[in-house]
Amino acid sequence: MHYALVSGGSKGIGYAIATALAKRQFNLVLIARDKEALETAKTQLEREHPVGVEILSLDVSLEHSAETVKNWCTEKKLSLKFLCNATGIGGEEDYLSVGLADSMYMFRLNTEPAMSLIFNLLPFLQKNTPAYILNVSSMAGFAPIPIKNIYSAAKSATIFFSYSLRYQLKKDGISVSCLCPGPVFTKPGIEEATVKQLGWLGKQMAVHPAEVGEIAVQKTLDGKMIIVPGTLASLMSIVIRLLPKRLLGWMYHRFGSEK
Ligand SMILES: NC(=O)c1ccc[n+]([C@@H]2O[C@H](COP(=O)([O-])OP(=O)(O)OC[C@H]3O[C@@H](n4cnc5c(N)ncnc54)[C@H](OP(=O)(O)O)[C@@H]3O)[C@@H](O)[C@H]2O)c1
């Protein structure tokens, strides 16, 4: 049995992805900071599925954390076939009001760990082809969203990075996918913020975390590039991707924003 490594796999979308991978008989490596949450996730996954779960408590925003993961995987001689980068945080406010330090932390956490982990773990994936990389972005990455300018910029960087990498790694038998969900109510604050910003439409677009995990994993294994769970969110994303960026910026500024 091969391993799937899920950074940010202790909670929310990452945990849902880990669950969908366990259903498909992948052993798991879960990375997050909170050890207790990791242990709870491990216990639950091992109770419900015939898989082994390794946990690594680590702050992936720290410099050299990806090298730590690489050395840890080498020591354990892990046979890695699937890498999911789900670590990230939302950005509810414009950086002009929230300040530079918090905005830069959010930008880095949403971009750098995925890039560093892929760079460091590529040799493991190359040994187990066909192999898969799943980066978690957001529908917010399809448009310039003034109130979440840094968040939408970070998520669009993840989308562009994934597109490029997909073509670069194709010859190695590694498929790259990018998950771009609309609202996913992983915690109470998100539901409240979505309803405030998008009203009725936001609630209709929301997809349950477990369903997001299932769709994300199945479509990644099917080799799909951009993955937007949910019919309404998927239709909206097609329209958003076709509209001029200048018009989108105006619309989001005028009518609200999306997480
Ligand atoms: N929820 C949504 O509506 C939504 C929509 C579109 C896109 N997304 C994207 O999906 C991703 C996951 O969102 P979510 O709602 O599932 O978040 P979540 O429930 O807060 O889970 C985030 C995961 O990342 C881990 N994490 C956070 N900071 C970390 C760090 N510095 N080092 C290591 N692990 C860290 C967390 O564990 P610890 O805190 O213990 O470290 C947790 O396991 C994010 O990239 C988000 O932008 C979310």
Ligand as a Chemical Component Dictionary entry (heavy atoms), coordinates in Angstrom:
data_LIG
# 
_chem_comp.id                   LIG 
_chem_comp.type                 NON-POLYMER 
_chem_comp.pdbx_formal_charge   0 
_chem_comp.three_letter_code    LIG 
# 
loop_
_chem_comp_atom.comp_id 
_chem_comp_atom.atom_id 
_chem_comp_atom.alt_atom_id 
_chem_comp_atom.type_symbol 
_chem_comp_atom.charge 
_chem_comp_atom.model_Cartn_x 
_chem_comp_atom.model_Cartn_y 
_chem_comp_atom.model_Cartn_z 
_chem_comp_atom.pdbx_ordinal 
LIG N1  N1  N 0  -13.383 26.616 3.841  1  
LIG C1  C1  C 0  -13.634 27.274 2.730  2  
LIG O1  O1  O 0  -14.713 27.848 2.519  3  
LIG C2  C2  C 0  -12.596 27.313 1.645  4  
LIG C3  C3  C 0  -12.988 27.689 0.350  5  
LIG C4  C4  C 0  -12.030 27.730 -0.646 6  
LIG C5  C5  C 0  -10.713 27.401 -0.372 7  
LIG N2  N2  N 1  -10.362 27.042 0.888  8  
LIG C6  C6  C 0  -8.958  26.700 1.134  9  
LIG O2  O2  O 0  -8.874  25.358 1.608  10 
LIG C7  C7  C 0  -7.773  25.225 2.507  11 
LIG C8  C8  C 0  -8.242  24.595 3.798  12 
LIG O3  O3  O 0  -9.281  25.388 4.352  13 
LIG P1  P1  P 0  -10.161 24.849 5.580  14 
LIG O4  O4  O 0  -11.369 25.694 5.662  15 
LIG O5  O5  O -1 -10.298 23.391 5.487  16 
LIG O6  O6  O 0  -9.179  25.240 6.800  17 
LIG P2  P2  P 0  -9.084  24.624 8.286  18 
LIG O7  O7  O 0  -10.321 23.881 8.653  19 
LIG O8  O8  O 0  -8.649  25.751 9.163  20 
LIG O9  O9  O 0  -7.867  23.568 8.180  21 
LIG C9  C9  C 0  -6.574  24.040 7.904  22 
LIG C10 C10 C 0  -5.582  22.910 8.116  23 
LIG O10 O10 O 0  -4.258  23.428 7.886  24 
LIG C11 C11 C 0  -3.474  23.267 9.092  25 
LIG N3  N3  N 0  -2.560  24.420 9.200  26 
LIG C12 C12 C 0  -2.874  25.741 9.269  27 
LIG N4  N4  N 0  -1.755  26.483 9.401  28 
LIG C13 C13 C 0  -0.718  25.605 9.429  29 
LIG C14 C14 C 0  0.702   25.753 9.553  30 
LIG N5  N5  N 0  1.274   26.951 9.679  31 
LIG N6  N6  N 0  1.482   24.640 9.528  32 
LIG C15 C15 C 0  0.917   23.405 9.408  33 
LIG N7  N7  N 0  -0.421  23.216 9.263  34 
LIG C16 C16 C 0  -1.214  24.292 9.293  35 
LIG C17 C17 C 0  -4.508  23.215 10.219 36 
LIG O11 O11 O 0  -4.025  22.559 11.381 37 
LIG P3  P3  P 0  -3.294  23.397 12.592 38 
LIG O12 O12 O 0  -4.093  24.644 12.794 39 
LIG O13 O13 O 0  -3.320  22.462 13.755 40 
LIG O14 O14 O 0  -1.905  23.661 12.131 41 
LIG C18 C18 C 0  -5.588  22.366 9.540  42 
LIG O15 O15 O 0  -5.224  21.012 9.536  43 
LIG C19 C19 C 0  -7.179  26.627 2.660  44 
LIG O16 O16 O 0  -6.096  26.751 1.767  45 
LIG C20 C20 C 0  -8.315  27.549 2.234  46 
LIG O17 O17 O 0  -7.858  28.777 1.724  47 
LIG C21 C21 C 0  -11.269 26.980 1.900  48 
# 
loop_
_chem_comp_bond.comp_id 
_chem_comp_bond.atom_id_1 
_chem_comp_bond.atom_id_2 
_chem_comp_bond.value_order 
_chem_comp_bond.pdbx_ordinal 
LIG N1  C1  SING 1  
LIG C1  O1  DOUB 2  
LIG C1  C2  SING 3  
LIG C2  C3  SING 4  
LIG C2  C21 DOUB 5  
LIG C3  C4  DOUB 6  
LIG C4  C5  SING 7  
LIG C5  N2  DOUB 8  
LIG N2  C6  SING 9  
LIG N2  C21 SING 10 
LIG C6  O2  SING 11 
LIG C6  C20 SING 12 
LIG O2  C7  SING 13 
LIG C7  C8  SING 14 
LIG C7  C19 SING 15 
LIG C8  O3  SING 16 
LIG O3  P1  SING 17 
LIG P1  O4  DOUB 18 
LIG P1  O5  SING 19 
LIG P1  O6  SING 20 
LIG O6  P2  SING 21 
LIG P2  O7  DOUB 22 
LIG P2  O8  SING 23 
LIG P2  O9  SING 24 
LIG O9  C9  SING 25 
LIG C9  C10 SING 26 
LIG C10 O10 SING 27 
LIG C10 C18 SING 28 
LIG O10 C11 SING 29 
LIG C11 N3  SING 30 
LIG C11 C17 SING 31 
LIG N3  C12 SING 32 
LIG N3  C16 SING 33 
LIG C12 N4  DOUB 34 
LIG N4  C13 SING 35 
LIG C13 C14 SING 36 
LIG C13 C16 DOUB 37 
LIG C14 N5  SING 38 
LIG C14 N6  DOUB 39 
LIG N6  C15 SING 40 
LIG C15 N7  DOUB 41 
LIG N7  C16 SING 42 
LIG C17 O11 SING 43 
LIG C17 C18 SING 44 
LIG O11 P3  SING 45 
LIG P3  O12 DOUB 46 
LIG P3  O13 SING 47 
LIG P3  O14 SING 48 
LIG C18 O15 SING 49 
LIG C19 O16 SING 50 
LIG C19 C20 SING 51 
LIG C20 O17 SING 52 
# 
